[in-house]
Amino acid sequence: MLGTEIPQELTDAQVVAQSLVDRSYFALIVERYEDKLMRYIRRLGVSSHEDRQDILQEIFLKVYKNLNGFDSGLLFSSWIYRIAHNETISWYRKQNVRPEGHLISDNEELFLYIPDGGASAEQLVDEAIDAKRLRQALLVLDAKYRDPIILRFFEHKEYDEISDILKIPIGTVGTLISRGKMKLQMILTNEETTSTKQP
């Protein structure tokens, strides 16, 4: 934990500015983002706690080294999530493995609310779907759709933040999320159809 000498109410931008002068302030960045990024890495499919710890270390190391290059015109959270995303993808490439899809523990219930806007009677999910089914469906989903869906519905990022994190145009974010939701619906519908046909 941080000592009382570092004010907790500082904004991310203020903490970054202070960290450039006094590196002890960097501990506040770690404190604010450690749990969030650990969850995000897990949601991207890294199942081993040790592997997540290793990736998290690399993320904070990269953030620390590149703090001078942070563009204060951007949201710090978008910048650090971008680094987290890249480091996780790099880890997969080095390991030559596929995401294992451990979004959350099997004993946790996950509710994914995706507003339909009233445009269609069918929704991606009725109201909620359990974690296991969602995890399996997301594993099948192409990464270009999975990544923005995780950021939007699990990390609660706005479209402009997702655009910054994934380095894609904001219009593309909306398109990928919309198509990804449809593809998820198809995967889940096919899964239901298959399970009802089995004896």
Backbone bond lengths (Angstrom), bond angles and torsions (degrees), N, CA, C in turn:
res aa  C-N    CA-C-N  psi(-1)  N-CA   C-N-CA  omega(-1)  CA-C   N-CA-C  phi
1 M - - - 1.464 - - 1.511 110.24 -
2 L 1.333 114.25 153.28 1.451 118.94 179.01 1.516 110.85 -79.05
3 G 1.291 114.80 152.09 1.451 119.37 175.55 1.520 110.81 -74.19
4 T 1.327 117.50 165.88 1.459 122.04 -177.34 1.521 111.70 -70.27
5 E 1.340 117.71 -12.12 1.469 120.15 -176.86 1.533 112.35 -71.53
6 I 1.341 117.95 -17.48 1.464 120.62 178.61 1.519 108.71 -103.47
7 P 1.354 116.69 115.97 1.465 119.62 -177.21 1.527 111.92 -64.64
8 Q 1.328 115.91 127.73 1.463 122.12 -177.91 1.526 112.46 -74.54
9 E 1.319 117.39 -22.22 1.469 120.07 -173.47 1.531 113.79 -81.59
10 L 1.310 117.55 0.28 1.466 120.58 178.70 1.531 110.85 -62.05
11 T 1.338 116.62 143.36 1.464 120.17 174.42 1.528 108.68 -73.21
12 D 1.318 116.11 165.36 1.470 119.77 177.72 1.524 110.99 -57.32
13 A 1.335 116.18 -43.31 1.469 120.25 -179.19 1.528 111.04 -61.10
14 Q 1.332 116.75 -39.96 1.469 120.76 178.54 1.528 111.13 -67.54
15 V 1.325 115.41 -39.29 1.473 119.37 179.52 1.525 109.96 -64.54
16 V 1.340 116.66 -41.70 1.469 120.65 178.24 1.525 109.90 -61.33
17 A 1.333 116.58 -47.19 1.475 121.20 179.94 1.527 110.58 -59.82
18 Q 1.334 116.89 -43.07 1.462 120.95 179.27 1.528 111.39 -68.08
19 S 1.327 115.99 -35.63 1.477 120.17 -179.06 1.520 111.48 -64.79
20 L 1.333 116.42 -30.18 1.466 120.42 178.93 1.527 110.82 -69.74
21 V 1.337 116.06 -25.15 1.466 121.40 179.22 1.529 110.53 -93.31
22 D 1.327 114.54 -43.74 1.463 121.19 -177.00 1.526 107.87 -132.33
23 R 1.328 116.48 106.53 1.463 121.10 -173.52 1.535 113.23 -65.62
24 S 1.315 118.83 -11.78 1.467 119.84 177.52 1.530 110.77 -66.48
25 Y 1.327 116.44 -22.86 1.466 120.60 177.72 1.537 111.56 -67.40
26 F 1.315 116.82 -19.33 1.468 119.90 -179.35 1.533 110.85 -61.38
27 A 1.334 116.37 -26.82 1.473 120.49 178.22 1.528 110.83 -58.65
28 L 1.328 117.41 -31.39 1.463 120.82 179.28 1.529 110.89 -70.17
29 I 1.336 117.07 -35.21 1.474 120.71 175.51 1.522 109.39 -62.90
30 V 1.326 115.77 -45.79 1.465 120.45 179.27 1.524 109.75 -60.66
31 E 1.326 116.47 -46.08 1.467 120.72 -178.50 1.525 111.34 -61.02
32 R 1.328 116.82 -40.86 1.467 120.68 -177.54 1.527 113.27 -71.66
33 Y 1.328 116.63 -33.78 1.464 119.28 -169.96 1.528 115.34 -110.42
34 E 1.322 118.02 -9.40 1.464 120.49 -175.38 1.535 112.17 -57.14
35 D 1.316 117.16 -53.46 1.469 120.74 -177.71 1.528 111.94 -66.96
36 K 1.328 116.21 -41.72 1.473 120.64 -179.32 1.524 111.02 -61.74
37 L 1.322 116.24 -46.02 1.466 119.86 -177.65 1.526 111.58 -71.79
38 M 1.326 116.48 -33.46 1.466 119.81 176.99 1.532 109.22 -62.56
39 R 1.334 115.68 -42.48 1.465 121.07 177.73 1.523 110.90 -64.00
40 Y 1.336 115.71 -42.39 1.465 121.11 -179.20 1.532 111.05 -62.70
41 I 1.336 116.77 -44.61 1.472 121.63 178.64 1.526 109.81 -60.90
42 R 1.327 115.96 -41.63 1.469 120.18 178.16 1.525 110.04 -63.53
43 R 1.309 116.95 -41.36 1.464 120.86 179.76 1.523 112.49 -67.58
44 L 1.310 116.32 -24.80 1.466 119.69 175.08 1.525 111.20 -79.36
45 G 1.333 117.19 -1.38 1.455 120.61 170.30 1.518 116.77 107.19
46 V 1.334 118.99 9.44 1.467 120.16 177.97 1.527 107.74 -86.29
47 S 1.325 116.58 109.40 1.471 120.41 -170.62 1.526 113.79 -84.74
48 S 1.320 117.65 -32.54 1.464 121.05 -175.91 1.528 111.31 -77.60
49 H 1.336 115.15 128.55 1.469 120.21 178.83 1.532 110.67 -60.84
50 E 1.339 116.39 -39.63 1.470 120.45 -179.75 1.532 110.51 -63.41
51 D 1.330 116.40 -42.56 1.464 119.98 178.77 1.527 110.81 -64.58
52 R 1.325 115.85 -40.05 1.477 119.12 178.35 1.527 110.57 -63.25
53 Q 1.332 116.10 -40.00 1.471 120.38 177.94 1.529 110.63 -62.03
54 D 1.336 115.88 -43.58 1.469 120.38 179.50 1.527 110.82 -61.22
55 I 1.330 115.80 -45.72 1.469 119.92 -179.67 1.523 109.97 -63.92
56 L 1.329 116.39 -42.63 1.467 120.84 -179.81 1.526 110.96 -60.62
57 Q 1.338 116.42 -40.99 1.464 120.58 176.97 1.523 111.04 -59.46
58 E 1.342 115.25 -44.27 1.464 120.30 179.15 1.524 111.45 -63.12
59 I 1.322 115.71 -38.85 1.473 120.30 179.47 1.517 109.84 -61.36
60 F 1.341 116.67 -52.31 1.464 119.39 -177.17 1.532 112.16 -66.92
61 L 1.320 116.38 -32.14 1.459 120.22 175.29 1.528 110.29 -62.92
62 K 1.346 115.70 -45.20 1.466 120.80 -179.94 1.526 110.80 -66.25
63 V 1.330 116.38 -41.31 1.472 120.60 178.17 1.528 109.53 -61.34
64 Y 1.323 116.65 -45.71 1.463 121.98 -179.14 1.528 111.05 -60.14
65 K 1.337 115.21 -46.24 1.471 119.99 -178.31 1.524 112.76 -67.18
66 N 1.343 116.34 -31.61 1.464 120.11 -172.98 1.518 114.33 -106.76
67 L 1.322 116.32 13.88 1.461 120.12 -177.53 1.527 111.94 -58.46
68 N 1.327 116.42 -35.06 1.479 120.03 177.74 1.517 112.37 -62.39
69 G 1.336 116.26 -28.40 1.456 120.52 -177.71 1.515 114.16 -88.86
70 F 1.341 116.96 1.54 1.461 119.55 -179.71 1.521 109.69 -66.40
71 D 1.336 116.03 128.97 1.463 122.39 177.98 1.517 108.33 -84.28
72 S 1.327 116.37 109.43 1.465 120.65 -176.46 1.525 112.60 -66.52
73 G 1.321 116.85 -8.50 1.466 120.69 175.12 1.519 111.58 -76.88
74 L 1.336 117.01 -12.81 1.461 121.98 178.82 1.527 109.62 -101.64
75 L 1.313 115.36 162.52 1.460 119.81 172.10 1.527 108.21 -73.50
76 F 1.324 116.50 133.27 1.462 119.68 178.95 1.523 110.83 -61.18
77 S 1.336 116.47 -38.61 1.468 119.47 -179.00 1.525 111.29 -60.77
78 S 1.341 117.10 -38.37 1.469 120.22 177.36 1.520 110.35 -64.47
79 W 1.321 115.49 -41.50 1.468 120.91 -178.14 1.527 111.02 -64.09
80 I 1.325 116.83 -45.73 1.466 119.81 -177.02 1.536 110.67 -71.61
81 Y 1.326 117.00 -33.86 1.476 119.62 176.29 1.526 110.47 -68.10
82 R 1.321 116.70 -34.71 1.467 120.49 176.86 1.531 109.75 -62.04
83 I 1.321 116.41 -44.86 1.463 120.86 177.74 1.530 110.05 -62.69
84 A 1.330 116.66 -42.91 1.466 121.19 179.42 1.526 110.83 -61.70
85 H 1.326 116.29 -42.66 1.463 121.22 179.14 1.534 110.01 -61.59
86 N 1.341 116.21 -48.89 1.470 120.71 -178.85 1.524 112.37 -62.82
87 E 1.325 116.32 -41.73 1.471 120.02 -179.01 1.525 111.07 -66.08
88 T 1.326 116.23 -37.70 1.470 119.80 179.02 1.521 110.45 -67.26
89 I 1.339 116.56 -44.25 1.467 120.84 178.13 1.531 109.98 -62.37
90 S 1.337 116.94 -41.50 1.479 121.20 177.23 1.519 111.05 -60.99
91 W 1.326 116.32 -40.47 1.464 120.46 178.90 1.532 109.91 -60.81
92 Y 1.338 116.75 -44.83 1.464 120.32 178.26 1.528 111.09 -59.54
93 R 1.324 116.14 -42.50 1.470 119.69 -179.25 1.519 111.03 -64.04
94 K 1.328 116.28 -42.44 1.470 120.19 179.75 1.518 111.54 -65.77
95 Q 1.337 115.60 -38.99 1.466 120.40 -178.22 1.525 111.93 -81.01
96 N 1.326 114.94 -17.49 1.465 121.43 -176.46 1.541 110.97 55.23
97 V 1.337 114.17 46.66 1.465 120.39 178.90 1.516 109.53 -126.82
98 R 1.335 114.41 163.33 1.462 121.07 176.48 1.524 109.19 -97.48
99 P 1.351 116.93 155.86 1.469 119.23 175.65 1.522 110.76 -56.82
100 E 1.332 115.16 140.80 1.457 120.03 -179.31 1.524 111.83 -95.49
101 G 1.310 116.47 -8.73 1.451 119.69 170.41 1.509 117.29 74.35
102 H 1.313 118.36 28.10 1.455 119.68 178.26 1.522 109.39 -83.15
103 L 1.323 115.25 76.67 1.456 119.96 -177.76 1.516 111.39 -64.20
104 I 1.328 115.28 -44.69 1.454 121.51 177.22 1.517 107.22 -151.14
105 S 1.304 116.98 170.78 1.459 120.20 179.29 1.518 109.76 -63.82
106 D 1.326 115.86 150.39 1.463 120.87 -178.26 1.518 112.88 -61.07
107 N 1.324 117.76 -27.33 1.460 119.31 -176.06 1.527 112.58 -87.35
108 E 1.328 117.54 0.44 1.457 120.27 178.81 1.518 110.30 -94.41
109 E 1.297 115.71 146.01 1.458 121.84 176.93 1.529 106.96 -93.91
110 L 1.304 117.28 136.24 1.460 120.47 -179.35 1.516 109.69 -122.51
111 F 1.306 116.03 127.36 1.455 120.41 177.97 1.518 108.66 -110.99
112 L 1.309 114.71 124.10 1.464 120.45 -178.42 1.517 107.65 -116.59
113 Y 1.305 115.95 103.46 1.451 120.24 -179.87 1.514 108.99 -95.38
114 I 1.300 116.25 122.22 1.458 120.60 179.08 1.521 108.29 -126.00
115 P 1.344 117.86 101.03 1.454 120.15 -177.12 1.523 111.08 -61.83
116 D 1.296 115.11 137.08 1.455 120.86 -177.35 1.525 111.20 -92.23
117 G 1.332 116.81 -17.22 1.455 120.18 -179.12 1.522 111.75 75.20
118 G 1.317 118.27 8.58 1.451 121.76 178.17 1.515 113.93 74.52
119 A 1.319 117.56 4.28 1.464 120.19 -176.50 1.521 111.44 -73.39
120 S 1.329 117.15 -26.12 1.454 120.60 -176.07 1.515 109.45 -140.13
121 A 1.327 115.91 148.32 1.462 119.79 178.92 1.516 110.45 -73.32
122 E 1.318 116.31 -29.18 1.461 119.87 -179.93 1.518 109.79 -85.30
123 Q 1.302 115.94 139.90 1.455 121.39 176.15 1.520 108.42 -118.82
124 L 1.327 114.37 162.79 1.463 118.39 178.54 1.530 110.11 -57.79
125 V 1.314 114.55 -42.09 1.457 120.34 177.74 1.507 107.82 -137.67
126 D 1.323 118.40 155.45 1.460 120.58 179.52 1.516 109.46 -57.55
127 E 1.276 118.40 -66.57 1.455 124.14 173.13 1.515 108.41 -137.28
128 A 1.301 115.32 -38.34 1.460 119.97 -177.47 1.520 108.89 -158.24
129 I 1.330 115.17 154.63 1.461 119.44 175.79 1.509 108.20 -132.35
130 D 1.307 116.48 151.69 1.455 117.95 -175.49 1.526 111.28 -74.00
131 A 1.306 113.97 160.39 1.465 121.40 -172.08 1.520 112.90 -61.11
132 K 1.318 116.79 -39.74 1.463 119.51 -176.03 1.526 111.44 -64.03
133 R 1.327 116.96 -46.97 1.468 120.92 -179.61 1.524 110.90 -63.77
134 L 1.326 116.28 -41.39 1.461 119.72 -179.93 1.522 110.98 -65.77
135 R 1.328 115.28 -41.90 1.469 119.81 -179.93 1.523 110.37 -60.07
136 Q 1.326 115.68 -44.81 1.465 119.46 -179.46 1.525 111.10 -65.58
137 A 1.324 116.66 -40.34 1.467 120.69 -179.50 1.527 110.92 -66.17
138 L 1.323 116.72 -40.76 1.465 120.21 179.75 1.524 111.82 -66.93
139 L 1.329 116.23 -31.30 1.464 119.92 177.46 1.527 111.49 -63.30
140 V 1.321 115.68 -36.28 1.460 120.94 -179.13 1.532 110.64 -75.36
141 L 1.318 115.95 -29.92 1.463 121.57 -176.37 1.528 111.02 -66.56
142 D 1.324 116.17 138.63 1.461 121.78 177.83 1.532 109.41 -60.20
143 A 1.337 117.11 142.76 1.470 122.55 -176.31 1.522 112.61 -57.32
144 K 1.339 117.68 -31.75 1.470 119.05 -177.62 1.525 111.24 -66.10
145 Y 1.336 116.54 -24.91 1.465 120.71 174.88 1.526 111.09 -93.15
146 R 1.337 116.27 -37.68 1.461 120.90 -176.33 1.528 111.90 -62.90
147 D 1.332 117.15 -44.46 1.467 120.29 -175.59 1.529 112.83 -60.22
148 P 1.355 119.19 -50.70 1.465 117.89 178.52 1.534 113.26 -65.72
149 I 1.328 117.74 -32.30 1.465 120.09 178.82 1.530 110.40 -66.76
150 I 1.327 117.07 -42.63 1.471 120.49 177.23 1.526 110.55 -61.31
151 L 1.332 116.11 -45.38 1.466 119.71 -179.10 1.529 111.87 -64.15
152 R 1.324 116.58 -38.76 1.465 120.53 -176.67 1.527 111.85 -75.91
153 F 1.308 117.89 -50.07 1.452 120.89 -169.07 1.528 114.97 -98.18
154 F 1.327 116.87 -16.77 1.461 119.71 177.87 1.524 111.54 -107.28
155 E 1.339 115.90 -38.27 1.464 120.19 -179.92 1.531 111.98 -97.65
156 H 1.329 116.61 -5.11 1.475 123.23 175.88 1.525 113.31 57.10
157 K 1.326 115.63 41.62 1.458 120.83 179.42 1.536 109.88 -88.88
158 E 1.322 115.22 145.66 1.462 121.17 175.47 1.527 109.10 -76.88
159 Y 1.326 116.51 163.67 1.463 121.05 -177.25 1.527 112.45 -58.74
160 D 1.349 116.86 -39.32 1.465 118.90 -178.95 1.533 111.14 -66.97
161 E 1.339 116.42 -34.62 1.466 119.86 177.20 1.528 110.79 -68.32
162 I 1.326 115.72 -42.54 1.471 119.71 178.74 1.522 109.62 -61.88
163 S 1.324 115.96 -39.29 1.466 121.39 176.95 1.525 110.86 -58.85
164 D 1.338 116.41 -44.24 1.474 121.40 178.20 1.520 111.78 -66.12
165 I 1.335 116.58 -42.92 1.465 121.15 -176.07 1.525 111.13 -67.01
166 L 1.335 116.09 -46.62 1.467 120.10 -175.44 1.524 113.33 -91.83
167 K 1.328 116.34 -5.77 1.474 122.20 179.78 1.528 111.44 57.02
168 I 1.330 113.95 50.63 1.465 120.30 175.35 1.520 107.72 -131.44
169 P 1.342 118.34 154.72 1.468 120.13 179.58 1.525 111.43 -59.95
170 I 1.327 116.09 149.13 1.457 121.19 -176.63 1.524 111.67 -61.01
171 G 1.339 117.41 -34.19 1.465 120.96 177.32 1.513 111.80 -64.62
172 T 1.330 115.26 -35.67 1.468 120.63 178.86 1.525 110.64 -67.09
173 V 1.350 116.18 -34.80 1.468 120.34 178.26 1.526 110.08 -57.27
174 G 1.342 115.62 -49.70 1.457 120.43 179.88 1.519 112.34 -60.97
175 T 1.329 115.66 -42.01 1.469 120.78 179.73 1.526 110.95 -63.20
176 L 1.342 116.49 -46.56 1.468 120.56 -178.49 1.526 111.83 -64.67
177 I 1.334 116.29 -39.13 1.462 119.89 179.07 1.529 110.09 -67.00
178 S 1.323 116.18 -44.59 1.465 120.53 179.49 1.529 111.32 -61.52
179 R 1.332 116.33 -48.26 1.471 120.35 179.15 1.523 111.49 -66.73
180 G 1.337 115.34 -39.06 1.460 120.06 179.20 1.520 111.67 -62.43
181 K 1.334 117.00 -40.32 1.459 120.81 177.38 1.528 110.82 -62.50
182 M 1.334 115.93 -41.87 1.468 119.78 178.96 1.528 110.69 -64.37
183 K 1.341 115.39 -42.58 1.466 119.45 -179.65 1.538 110.58 -66.58
184 L 1.326 116.69 -38.89 1.461 120.39 176.35 1.525 110.13 -61.11
185 Q 1.336 115.38 -42.77 1.460 120.20 179.30 1.533 110.37 -60.40
186 M 1.332 115.70 -42.46 1.460 120.10 179.12 1.530 110.84 -63.48
187 I 1.346 116.19 -43.47 1.468 120.78 179.92 1.525 110.00 -61.33
188 L 1.329 115.77 -46.54 1.460 120.27 -178.21 1.525 111.61 -67.41
189 T 1.325 117.21 -37.82 1.465 121.76 178.20 1.517 110.42 -66.03
190 N 1.336 116.35 -44.04 1.471 120.97 177.77 1.525 110.99 -62.14
191 E 1.333 115.18 -39.00 1.463 120.90 179.73 1.533 110.17 -63.51
192 E 1.347 115.85 -42.15 1.471 120.59 178.80 1.515 110.62 -64.96
193 T 1.349 116.36 -43.33 1.459 121.48 -179.74 1.517 111.05 -61.88
194 T 1.332 115.72 -43.58 1.468 121.25 179.17 1.513 111.68 -63.12
195 S 1.354 115.91 -43.21 1.461 119.46 -176.59 1.530 111.47 -69.19
196 T 1.328 117.84 -31.91 1.463 119.92 179.59 1.536 111.80 -75.04
197 K 1.332 116.09 -24.54 1.469 120.34 179.66 1.528 112.10 -79.16
198 Q 1.339 115.68 -23.18 1.462 118.87 -177.27 1.522 110.00 -71.40
199 P 1.348 117.49 140.34 1.470 120.62 -179.54 1.527 111.48 -68.30
